[in-house]
Amino acid sequence: MPMDGFTIAAALNELSESVSNGRVDKITQPEKDEIVLSARGRNENKKILLIANASAPRLHFTSASKTSPAQAPMFCMVLRKHLSGGRFVGFAQPDFERIAELHIESLNEMGDRSVKRLIIEIMGKHSNIILVDDRGIILDAAKHVTFETSSVREVLPGKAYERPPTKKISPLEADFDIFSQNVFETEKLGLKIQQALYQSFNGISPVAASEICLSAGVAPDAYAGELSAEERARLCGAFSNVISVCVNRAFSNHVYFDEKGKPFDYSVFPFASYNKYETKKFESVSETLEFFYSGRDAEYRLAQKTADLRKIVGGHIERCVRKKIMQQQETEEVRGRDKYRVFGELLTAYIHLVEKGAEVFAAQDFYDEGATVEIKLDPTLTAAENAQAYFKKYNKQKRAHSALLAQIESNESDLAWLESVSAAMQTAANEEDIAEIRAELAAQGYLKKQNLKRAGRAEKKSKPLAFISSDGFEIYVGKNNSQNDELTLRFAKANDVWLHTKDIAGSHVIVRTNNETPPERTLGEAANLAAFYSKGRNSAQVPVDYVIRKHVRKPNGAKPGFVIYDNHKTAYITPKEPSIRQAPCESP
């Protein structure tokens, strides 16, 4: 369920109950489209999170701590100037829109009290956070919208604030007549009833509209014009029941889990259509939203921050693959070079039999008894000169083949390393991980000079993943090549077990044995980690090599993360989400 009118109403009700008349204590901007207001409420301090990204825009209390940039962005500075020390005097949701207003009273530049509105518009990719003064003039916004960007309205400092245009009406005002006039008007009779509902009223999401239909015993995909009078009456009754949840503030917060135990939706009133799924109920809508979006936020932010890296690495991988194809073609071309040497030797051996000016010479091949070989000749050259031409061609292709082998080896090394960096980006869990990947790319010359500063290592060093096996053994998983080298070459002891996917880019995995023999169950769990944190995550029967660490070594001059090993065994694993307990990492 998206952050629709019902969720916004629940969130504003929660804010009103907790921080009305509270003070704005601190304002931070962890991301360009994200604001955190620290508020001194009635009983405790609260943090209000406003997010205006395209993935999951929303508003609620948060308990998470987010790192802010050392230099506050301009929008954050404007908010601090106008709202710091201000008092929450009201919360509003105009016409049940997907818009939330936080009314904050503070002193203006003249020293007089004025009420400013911090507005969050929750509208997918058009979401925004806007600060408006008491005259309705925009002071600033997280996203500036010019006329070139949108012909509908501008969102710029100094412009009068206007709400996004809509033809819908507030569902809070809809009695039976208004409901019928809007949902069953002539131009909507050809729509499915679910569509007619959410296209008629503000704040009604398609998911909520579907639930209203099902509660009324009406199929969501039935056409509006085909509903009987009784069905229309039932639909209006179900609609009124849902709206009464907001009017009476009788919110009930739920998260729903799919068959794999992953949360797939949430609601602020019970969804009868989700009765077959496992449900978890929460006391507050903020807890609900924070639980539901915690993992999604991290994935979205990391995807944003690695977009340029993925483009760079992906481009170089494509080049390496194209080069590999060309090298394979060149290898085929020089594979038959030995015949030119044979032609030269045969011409030299039978030089006295070659007629002057001949274009072809048939010679008995002394390398293949009884066979006759036809050798093409240049009639302008002597037999000796033709022989020398064939020797020259052979030697040229021999040198080309030697050079080609070196090029193939270099390209294969580059491709394997790039694939490992690509796998590391899938495993990255925080900005420190990304900083280390940037640093590695910069060190290998894959980032432009202007990006070198960004590629510098984070002050806080990233840590590998750490797990405890079912048998109590520590298992460590490198998240990038820097960590892979650190784990394998410096952290792991000689009798620890080292695991890695065979011929597939992925993490180095170390089982800390403490000189004991780990059980098969522990080795299986470690092998699953190696397969899961690799490019083969979505494959079946992924080969995972495992060996005692003392049999693993790094060749001189090898790229980060590259090692060679022997005396290994191979297990075949179909990767699945790790079920063993994750633990604090004690490795370097």
C-alpha positions as CSV (number, residue, x, y, z in Angstrom):
1,M,0.0,0.0,0.0
2,P,1.5,3.3,-1.0
3,M,1.5,6.3,1.4
4,D,-2.0,7.3,0.5
5,G,-4.5,9.6,2.2
6,F,-5.3,7.1,4.9
7,T,-1.6,6.5,5.9
8,I,-1.0,10.3,5.9
9,A,-4.0,10.8,8.1
10,A,-2.7,8.2,10.5
11,A,0.8,9.7,10.5
12,L,-0.5,13.3,11.1
13,N,-2.8,12.1,13.9
14,E,0.3,10.5,15.6
15,L,2.3,13.6,15.1
16,S,-0.5,15.8,16.6
17,E,-0.8,13.6,19.6
18,S,2.9,13.6,20.4
19,V,4.4,16.9,19.4
20,S,1.7,19.5,19.3
21,N,3.1,22.7,21.0
22,G,6.5,21.0,21.0
23,R,9.6,22.8,19.8
24,V,11.8,22.2,16.7
25,D,15.1,21.4,18.3
26,K,17.3,20.3,15.4
27,I,17.1,20.1,11.6
28,T,19.2,17.8,9.5
29,Q,19.2,16.8,5.8
30,P,20.9,13.4,5.4
31,E,20.0,13.1,1.7
32,K,19.0,15.7,-0.9
33,D,15.3,14.6,-0.6
34,E,15.2,13.8,3.1
35,I,14.7,16.0,6.2
36,V,14.8,15.0,9.8
37,L,13.2,17.4,12.4
38,S,14.1,16.7,16.1
39,A,11.1,17.8,18.2
40,R,10.7,18.2,21.9
41,G,7.3,16.6,22.5
42,R,5.1,16.3,25.6
43,N,6.8,13.3,27.1
44,E,10.0,12.7,25.1
45,N,12.1,13.9,22.2
46,K,11.0,12.7,18.8
47,K,12.5,12.7,15.3
48,I,10.2,13.4,12.4
49,L,11.3,12.0,9.1
50,L,10.2,13.5,5.7
51,I,11.3,11.7,2.6
52,A,10.4,12.9,-0.9
53,N,12.2,10.4,-3.1
54,A,10.5,8.6,-6.0
55,S,10.8,5.1,-4.4
56,A,9.1,5.5,-1.0
57,P,8.0,9.1,-0.1
58,R,6.6,9.4,3.3
59,L,6.2,11.1,6.7
60,H,6.5,9.6,10.2
61,F,8.5,9.4,13.4
62,T,11.8,7.6,13.2
63,S,14.2,6.1,15.7
64,A,17.0,5.6,13.1
65,S,20.1,7.7,13.3
66,K,21.3,8.9,9.9
67,T,24.7,10.5,9.1
68,S,24.4,14.1,7.7
69,P,26.9,15.7,5.4
70,A,29.6,17.8,7.1
71,Q,28.4,20.9,5.1
72,A,24.6,21.3,5.4
73,P,22.8,21.7,2.1
74,M,21.2,25.1,1.3
75,F,17.7,23.9,1.8
76,C,18.6,22.6,5.3
77,M,20.2,26.0,6.1
78,V,16.9,27.8,5.0
79,L,14.8,25.4,7.2
80,R,17.1,26.1,10.2
81,K,16.9,29.8,9.7
82,H,13.1,29.9,9.6
83,L,12.0,26.9,11.8
84,S,14.7,26.3,14.5
85,G,13.2,26.9,17.9
86,G,9.7,27.1,16.4
87,R,6.6,25.6,17.9
88,F,4.3,23.0,16.2
89,V,0.9,24.7,16.2
90,G,-1.0,22.4,13.8
91,F,-1.0,19.6,11.3
92,A,-3.2,19.5,8.2
93,Q,-4.1,17.3,5.3
94,P,-6.0,19.5,2.8
95,D,-8.9,17.7,1.2
96,F,-7.5,14.3,2.1
97,E,-4.8,14.8,-0.5
98,R,-1.5,13.1,-0.4
99,I,-0.2,16.3,1.1
100,A,0.8,16.8,4.7
101,E,1.4,20.2,6.3
102,L,3.3,20.9,9.5
103,H,2.4,24.3,10.8
104,I,5.3,25.8,12.8
105,E,5.2,29.2,14.6
106,S,8.5,31.0,14.8
107,L,9.9,34.5,14.7
108,N,10.4,36.2,11.3
109,E,13.2,38.5,10.3
110,M,11.3,41.4,12.0
111,G,11.1,39.6,15.3
112,D,7.3,39.0,14.9
113,R,5.7,35.6,15.3
114,S,4.5,34.0,12.1
115,V,3.3,30.5,11.1
116,K,5.1,28.8,8.4
117,R,4.1,25.6,6.6
118,L,6.5,22.8,6.0
119,I,4.7,20.9,3.3
120,I,5.5,17.4,2.0
121,E,3.8,16.4,-1.2
122,I,3.8,12.6,-1.5
123,M,3.3,12.0,-5.2
124,G,5.8,9.4,-6.5
125,K,8.5,10.9,-8.6
126,H,6.9,14.4,-8.2
127,S,7.2,14.2,-4.4
128,N,8.7,17.3,-2.8
129,I,9.3,19.1,0.5
130,I,8.4,22.8,0.4
131,L,8.7,25.6,3.0
132,V,6.0,28.3,2.7
133,D,5.7,31.5,4.7
134,D,2.5,33.0,6.3
135,R,1.7,34.8,3.0
136,G,1.8,31.6,1.0
137,I,5.1,32.4,-0.7
138,I,7.6,29.6,-1.2
139,L,10.8,30.2,0.8
140,D,12.5,27.1,-0.6
141,A,12.0,23.5,-1.6
142,A,14.0,20.3,-1.7
143,K,13.4,20.1,-5.5
144,H,13.1,23.3,-7.6
145,V,10.6,22.9,-10.4
146,T,11.0,25.4,-13.3
147,F,8.6,26.1,-16.1
148,E,11.0,24.2,-18.4
149,T,10.6,21.1,-16.1
150,S,6.9,21.3,-15.7
151,S,4.3,23.5,-17.5
152,V,1.7,22.7,-14.8
153,R,3.3,24.8,-12.0
154,E,6.6,26.2,-10.8
155,V,8.0,25.4,-7.4
156,L,10.7,28.1,-6.8
157,P,11.6,30.5,-4.0
158,G,9.5,33.7,-4.3
159,K,6.7,32.1,-6.1
160,A,3.2,31.7,-4.6
161,Y,2.6,28.1,-3.5
162,E,-0.2,26.3,-5.3
163,R,-1.3,22.8,-4.7
164,P,-1.0,20.3,-7.5
165,P,-4.1,20.5,-9.7
166,T,-6.7,17.8,-9.4
167,K,-10.3,17.0,-10.5
168,K,-10.9,14.7,-7.5
169,I,-12.8,15.6,-4.4
170,S,-12.3,14.9,-0.7
171,P,-13.8,11.5,0.4
172,L,-14.6,13.0,3.8
173,E,-17.3,15.1,2.2
174,A,-19.0,12.3,0.3
175,D,-22.5,11.2,1.3
176,F,-24.4,8.7,-0.8
177,D,-25.5,11.3,-3.4
178,I,-22.0,12.8,-3.8
179,F,-20.5,9.4,-3.9
180,S,-22.9,8.2,-6.7
181,Q,-22.5,11.4,-8.7
182,N,-18.8,11.1,-8.8
183,V,-18.2,7.4,-9.1
184,F,-21.0,6.7,-11.5
185,E,-20.9,9.8,-13.7
186,T,-21.4,9.0,-17.4
187,E,-17.7,9.3,-18.4
188,K,-16.7,6.7,-15.7
189,L,-19.3,4.1,-16.5
190,G,-16.8,2.3,-18.8
191,L,-14.1,2.1,-16.1
192,K,-13.6,-0.8,-13.8
193,I,-15.1,0.1,-10.4
194,Q,-11.8,0.1,-8.7
195,Q,-10.5,2.7,-11.2
196,A,-13.6,4.8,-10.8
197,L,-13.1,4.9,-7.1
198,Y,-9.5,6.1,-7.0
199,Q,-10.1,8.5,-9.9
200,S,-13.0,10.1,-8.1
201,F,-11.5,10.8,-4.6
202,N,-8.3,12.3,-3.2
203,G,-6.0,10.0,-1.2
204,I,-7.6,6.7,-2.4
205,S,-4.9,4.3,-3.7
206,P,-5.7,1.5,-6.1
207,V,-5.0,-1.0,-3.3
208,A,-7.4,0.7,-0.9
209,A,-10.0,1.0,-3.7
210,S,-9.7,-2.7,-4.3
211,E,-10.2,-3.5,-0.6
212,I,-13.3,-1.3,-0.5
213,C,-14.7,-3.2,-3.5
214,L,-14.0,-6.6,-1.9
215,S,-15.5,-5.5,1.4
216,A,-18.7,-4.6,-0.4
217,G,-18.8,-8.0,-2.2
218,V,-18.1,-6.3,-5.6
219,A,-15.4,-7.5,-7.9
220,P,-12.8,-4.7,-8.4
221,D,-12.6,-5.4,-12.1
222,A,-16.4,-5.1,-12.6
223,Y,-17.3,-2.2,-14.8
224,A,-19.0,0.7,-13.0
225,G,-21.9,0.9,-15.5
226,E,-22.8,-2.8,-14.9
227,L,-23.3,-2.5,-11.1
228,S,-26.8,-3.0,-9.8
229,A,-28.5,-0.5,-7.4
230,E,-27.9,-2.9,-4.6
231,E,-24.2,-3.3,-5.4
232,R,-23.9,0.5,-5.6
233,A,-25.4,0.9,-2.2
234,R,-23.1,-1.8,-0.7
235,L,-20.1,-0.1,-2.2
236,C,-21.1,3.3,-0.8
237,G,-21.5,1.6,2.6
238,A,-18.1,0.0,2.5
239,F,-16.6,3.3,1.4
240,S,-18.2,5.1,4.3
241,N,-16.9,2.4,6.8
242,V,-13.4,2.9,5.6
243,I,-13.6,6.7,5.7
244,S,-15.0,6.5,9.3
245,V,-11.6,5.0,10.3
246,C,-10.1,8.4,9.6
247,V,-12.9,10.4,11.1
248,N,-12.9,8.4,14.3
249,R,-9.1,8.0,14.3
250,A,-9.6,4.2,14.6
251,F,-6.4,3.2,12.8
252,S,-5.1,-0.3,13.0
253,N,-1.6,-0.8,11.7
254,H,-0.6,-4.0,10.0
255,V,2.3,-5.5,7.9
256,Y,1.7,-8.5,5.7
257,F,4.2,-11.2,4.8
258,D,4.4,-13.4,1.8
259,E,5.0,-17.1,1.7
260,K,8.8,-16.6,2.0
261,G,8.3,-14.5,5.2
262,K,9.1,-11.1,3.5
263,P,6.9,-8.1,4.1
264,F,5.1,-7.2,0.9
265,D,2.5,-4.6,2.0
266,Y,1.1,-2.7,5.0
267,S,-2.2,-0.9,5.9
268,V,-3.6,1.3,8.6
269,F,-6.9,-0.6,8.7
270,P,-7.3,-4.4,8.3
271,F,-7.3,-5.7,4.8
272,A,-9.8,-8.6,4.5
273,S,-8.2,-9.6,1.2
274,Y,-4.9,-10.3,3.0
275,N,-6.4,-12.7,5.6
276,K,-4.5,-15.6,4.1
277,Y,-1.2,-14.0,4.8
278,E,0.8,-13.8,8.0
279,T,0.2,-10.5,9.7
280,K,2.1,-8.4,12.2
281,K,0.3,-5.7,14.1
282,F,2.0,-2.5,15.3
283,E,1.1,0.0,17.9
284,S,1.9,3.0,15.7
285,V,1.9,3.9,12.1
286,S,5.5,5.1,12.4
287,E,6.7,1.7,13.7
288,T,4.8,0.1,10.8
289,L,6.4,2.3,8.2
290,E,9.9,2.1,9.6
291,F,9.7,-1.7,9.8
292,F,8.3,-2.0,6.3
293,Y,10.7,0.4,4.6
294,S,13.9,-0.1,6.5
295,G,15.5,-2.5,4.1
296,R,14.0,-0.9,1.0
297,D,15.4,2.5,1.9
298,A,19.0,1.1,2.2
299,E,18.7,-0.7,-1.1
300,Y,17.3,2.4,-2.9
301,R,20.0,4.7,-1.5
302,L,22.8,2.3,-2.3
303,A,21.4,1.8,-5.8
304,Q,21.4,5.6,-6.2
305,K,25.0,6.0,-4.9
306,T,26.4,3.2,-7.0
307,A,24.6,4.1,-10.2
308,D,27.7,5.8,-11.7
309,L,30.0,2.9,-10.6
310,R,27.6,0.4,-12.1
311,K,27.7,2.3,-15.4
312,I,31.5,2.5,-15.4
313,V,32.0,-1.1,-14.5
314,G,29.3,-2.4,-16.8
315,G,30.8,-0.4,-19.7
316,H,34.2,-1.9,-19.1
317,I,32.8,-5.4,-18.8
318,E,31.1,-5.0,-22.1
319,R,34.4,-3.9,-23.7
320,C,36.2,-6.9,-22.2
321,V,33.6,-9.3,-23.5
322,R,33.8,-7.7,-27.0
323,K,37.6,-8.0,-26.9
324,K,37.3,-11.6,-25.8
325,I,35.2,-12.4,-28.8
326,M,37.6,-10.7,-31.2
327,Q,40.5,-12.5,-29.6
328,Q,38.8,-15.8,-30.1
329,Q,38.4,-15.0,-33.8
330,E,42.1,-14.0,-34.0
331,T,43.1,-17.2,-32.3
332,E,41.2,-19.2,-34.9
333,E,43.0,-17.3,-37.7
334,V,46.5,-18.1,-36.4
335,R,45.7,-21.6,-35.2
336,G,46.7,-23.0,-38.6
337,R,50.0,-21.2,-38.8
338,D,52.1,-24.4,-38.8
339,K,51.0,-25.2,-42.4
340,Y,53.0,-22.2,-43.6
341,R,56.2,-23.5,-42.0
342,V,55.5,-26.9,-43.6
343,F,55.0,-25.2,-47.0
344,G,58.4,-23.4,-46.6
345,E,60.1,-26.6,-45.7
346,L,58.6,-28.6,-48.6
347,L,59.5,-25.9,-51.1
348,T,63.1,-25.9,-49.7
349,A,63.3,-29.7,-49.9
350,Y,62.0,-29.8,-53.4
351,I,63.5,-26.6,-54.7
352,H,65.0,-28.2,-57.7
353,L,61.6,-29.5,-58.9
354,V,59.8,-26.2,-58.7
355,E,59.4,-24.7,-62.2
356,K,60.1,-21.1,-62.8
357,G,56.9,-19.0,-63.0
358,A,54.7,-21.8,-61.6
359,E,51.6,-20.8,-59.7
360,V,51.0,-24.1,-57.9
361,F,53.4,-26.8,-56.8
362,A,52.3,-30.3,-55.8
363,A,54.6,-31.8,-53.2
364,Q,54.7,-35.0,-51.3
365,D,54.2,-34.2,-47.6
366,F,56.9,-36.0,-45.6
367,Y,55.0,-35.2,-42.4
368,D,52.0,-37.2,-43.7
369,E,53.2,-40.2,-45.6
370,G,51.5,-40.7,-48.9
371,A,49.7,-37.3,-48.9
372,T,50.2,-34.7,-51.6
373,V,50.0,-31.0,-50.8
374,E,49.3,-28.3,-53.2
375,I,51.2,-25.1,-52.5
376,K,50.2,-21.8,-54.0
377,L,53.2,-19.8,-55.4
378,D,53.8,-16.3,-56.5
379,P,55.0,-16.7,-60.1
380,T,57.1,-13.6,-59.9
381,L,59.2,-15.1,-57.2
382,T,61.8,-17.9,-57.2
383,A,61.2,-21.1,-55.3
384,A,63.6,-20.0,-52.6
385,E,61.8,-16.6,-52.3
386,N,58.4,-18.3,-52.1
387,A,59.8,-20.6,-49.3
388,Q,61.1,-17.5,-47.5
389,A,57.7,-15.8,-47.9
390,Y,56.0,-18.8,-46.2
391,F,58.6,-18.9,-43.4
392,K,58.0,-15.1,-42.9
393,K,54.3,-15.5,-42.7
394,Y,54.6,-18.4,-40.2
395,N,57.0,-16.4,-37.9
396,K,54.7,-13.4,-38.1
397,Q,51.7,-15.4,-37.0
398,K,53.8,-17.2,-34.4
399,R,54.7,-13.8,-32.8
400,A,51.1,-12.7,-33.1
401,H,49.9,-15.8,-31.3
402,S,52.4,-15.2,-28.5
403,A,51.3,-11.6,-28.1
404,L,47.6,-12.7,-28.4
405,L,48.1,-15.2,-25.5
406,A,49.4,-12.4,-23.3
407,Q,46.5,-10.1,-24.4
408,I,44.0,-12.9,-23.7
409,E,45.4,-13.5,-20.2
410,S,45.4,-9.8,-19.5
411,N,41.8,-9.4,-20.7
412,E,40.6,-12.4,-18.7
413,S,42.2,-11.0,-15.6
414,D,40.5,-7.6,-16.2
415,L,37.2,-9.2,-16.8
416,A,37.4,-11.4,-13.7
417,W,38.3,-8.4,-11.6
418,L,35.5,-6.2,-13.0
419,E,33.0,-9.0,-12.4
420,S,34.3,-9.2,-8.8
421,V,33.7,-5.4,-8.4
422,S,30.2,-5.8,-9.9
423,A,29.5,-8.5,-7.3
424,A,30.9,-6.3,-4.5
425,M,28.4,-3.6,-5.5
426,Q,25.6,-6.1,-4.9
427,T,26.9,-6.9,-1.5
428,A,27.7,-3.3,-0.4
429,A,25.7,-2.5,2.7
430,N,26.8,1.1,3.6
431,E,28.7,4.1,2.3
432,E,32.0,2.8,3.7
433,D,31.6,-0.2,1.4
434,I,31.0,2.1,-1.6
435,A,33.9,4.3,-0.7
436,E,36.2,1.3,-0.7
437,I,34.9,0.2,-4.1
438,R,35.5,3.7,-5.4
439,A,39.0,3.7,-4.0
440,E,39.7,0.3,-5.7
441,L,38.4,1.5,-9.0
442,A,40.5,4.7,-8.7
443,A,43.6,2.7,-7.9
444,Q,43.2,0.6,-11.0
445,G,42.6,3.7,-13.2
446,Y,38.9,3.1,-13.9
447,L,37.7,6.5,-12.4
448,K,38.4,9.8,-14.0
449,K,40.7,12.2,-12.3
450,Q,37.9,14.5,-11.1
451,N,36.4,11.4,-9.3
452,L,39.6,10.5,-7.4
453,K,38.7,12.7,-4.4
454,R,35.3,11.0,-4.2
455,A,37.0,7.7,-4.4
456,G,39.1,8.2,-1.3
457,R,38.5,5.8,1.5
458,A,36.0,6.6,4.2
459,E,37.4,7.6,7.6
460,K,35.5,4.7,9.1
461,K,36.7,1.4,7.7
462,S,34.1,-1.0,6.4
463,K,33.8,-4.4,8.1
464,P,33.2,-7.8,6.5
465,L,30.0,-9.6,7.2
466,A,30.2,-12.0,10.2
467,F,28.0,-15.0,11.0
468,I,27.8,-17.7,13.7
469,S,27.2,-21.2,12.2
470,S,24.7,-23.6,13.7
471,D,27.6,-25.4,15.4
472,G,29.1,-22.2,16.8
473,F,31.9,-21.5,14.3
474,E,32.6,-17.9,13.2
475,I,32.2,-17.3,9.5
476,Y,33.4,-14.1,7.8
477,V,32.3,-12.9,4.3
478,G,34.2,-10.2,2.4
479,K,32.1,-7.5,0.8
480,N,34.7,-6.2,-1.7
481,N,38.1,-7.1,-3.0
482,S,39.9,-5.0,-0.3
483,Q,38.1,-7.0,2.4
484,N,38.7,-10.3,0.5
485,D,42.4,-9.7,0.5
486,E,42.4,-8.6,4.2
487,L,40.4,-11.7,5.3
488,T,42.3,-14.3,3.2
489,L,45.8,-13.0,3.4
490,R,46.0,-11.4,6.8
491,F,43.1,-12.3,9.0
492,A,42.7,-16.0,8.3
493,K,44.9,-18.5,10.0
494,A,46.7,-21.4,8.2
495,N,44.1,-24.0,9.3
496,D,41.0,-21.9,8.7
497,V,38.7,-23.0,5.8
498,W,38.6,-20.7,2.8
499,L,35.6,-20.9,0.4
500,H,34.9,-19.2,-3.0
501,T,32.6,-19.9,-5.9
502,K,34.4,-21.7,-8.7
503,D,35.0,-19.5,-11.8
504,I,32.3,-17.1,-10.6
505,A,32.9,-13.6,-9.1
506,G,32.0,-13.4,-5.4
507,S,33.1,-13.0,-1.8
508,H,35.9,-14.8,0.0
509,V,34.5,-16.7,2.9
510,I,36.5,-17.8,5.9
511,V,35.5,-20.3,8.6
512,R,37.4,-19.7,11.8
513,T,38.3,-23.3,12.9
514,N,40.4,-22.7,16.0
515,N,42.4,-25.8,14.8
516,E,39.2,-27.9,15.0
517,T,37.5,-29.8,12.1
518,P,34.3,-27.9,11.3
519,P,31.2,-30.2,10.9
520,E,29.6,-30.7,7.5
521,R,26.7,-28.5,8.5
522,T,29.0,-25.6,9.2
523,L,30.8,-26.1,5.8
524,G,27.4,-26.3,4.1
525,E,26.3,-23.0,5.7
526,A,29.6,-21.4,4.7
527,A,29.3,-22.7,1.2
528,N,25.8,-21.2,1.0
529,L,27.2,-17.8,2.1
530,A,29.9,-18.0,-0.6
531,A,27.2,-18.8,-3.3
532,F,24.7,-16.3,-2.0
533,Y,27.2,-13.4,-1.9
534,S,28.3,-14.1,-5.5
535,K,27.2,-13.4,-9.1
536,G,25.6,-16.9,-9.0
537,R,23.1,-15.9,-6.3
538,N,20.1,-16.5,-8.5
539,S,21.5,-19.8,-10.1
540,A,21.1,-23.4,-9.1
541,Q,23.9,-25.9,-8.3
542,V,26.6,-23.2,-7.9
543,P,30.0,-24.8,-7.6
544,V,31.9,-23.6,-4.4
545,D,35.5,-24.6,-3.9
546,Y,36.8,-25.0,-0.3
547,V,40.2,-25.6,1.0
548,I,42.5,-25.1,4.0
549,R,43.8,-21.5,4.0
550,K,47.4,-22.5,3.8
551,H,46.8,-23.8,0.3
552,V,45.7,-20.3,-0.9
553,R,48.2,-17.8,-2.2
554,K,48.3,-14.5,-4.1
555,P,50.5,-14.3,-7.2
556,N,52.9,-11.3,-7.4
557,G,51.3,-8.3,-9.1
558,A,47.8,-9.9,-9.1
559,K,44.8,-7.6,-8.9
560,P,42.9,-7.1,-5.7
561,G,40.9,-10.1,-4.6
562,F,42.7,-12.5,-7.0
563,V,44.2,-15.6,-5.5
564,I,45.2,-19.1,-6.6
565,Y,44.8,-22.4,-4.7
566,D,45.1,-26.2,-4.9
567,N,44.2,-29.3,-2.9
568,H,40.6,-28.1,-2.9
569,K,37.2,-29.8,-2.9
570,T,34.0,-28.6,-4.6
571,A,30.5,-28.5,-3.2
572,Y,27.4,-27.7,-5.3
573,I,25.0,-25.2,-3.7
574,T,21.6,-23.7,-4.7
575,P,21.9,-20.4,-2.8
576,K,19.2,-19.3,-0.4
577,E,18.9,-16.4,2.1
578,P,21.2,-17.1,5.0
579,S,19.3,-18.5,8.0
580,I,22.2,-18.5,10.5
581,R,22.7,-15.6,13.0
582,Q,24.6,-12.6,11.9
583,A,27.1,-11.4,14.5
584,P,29.3,-8.3,15.2
585,C,32.4,-8.4,13.1
586,E,35.7,-8.7,15.1
587,S,37.9,-8.9,12.0
588,P,40.3,-6.1,10.9
